[in-house]
Amino acid sequence: MKNYTKAQIIDALVAEWIYLCHDDPDPDDQTPEEYREDLIEMTIDELIEETSTGEGYTLDEWMENWGQ
């Protein structure tokens, strides 16, 4: 597994959030900015958990899809 910075994971999570909300918007969804503010408060381990990655879909694969 490559090493990713907290900022890289946050950027990728926000990119995924924008995509998911665009396809299935909900009036109660946070804005990307609100979501980013919540993510900033998380630890790197919590951020990785937020990606829902593991053995079947690795963090590296997820970052290839959502990272910049």
C-alpha positions, 0 to 999 in steps of 0.5 A: 500500500502506498502512503497517502496524506490526510489531505489526499484522502480527504480530497478523494472522499470529497470527490466521491461525495460529489459524484454520489450526491450528483447521481442520487441527491437528497435534500438532507445531504451535506454540501461538499464543504460541510463534508470536508469540514467533518473529514478534517476533524477525523484521524487518518485511520478514521478517514481510511475507514470512511473509504470502505476499503479492505481486501476486496477493494483496496485503498490503492484501488480506491485512490486510483478511482477518486484521488487526483 
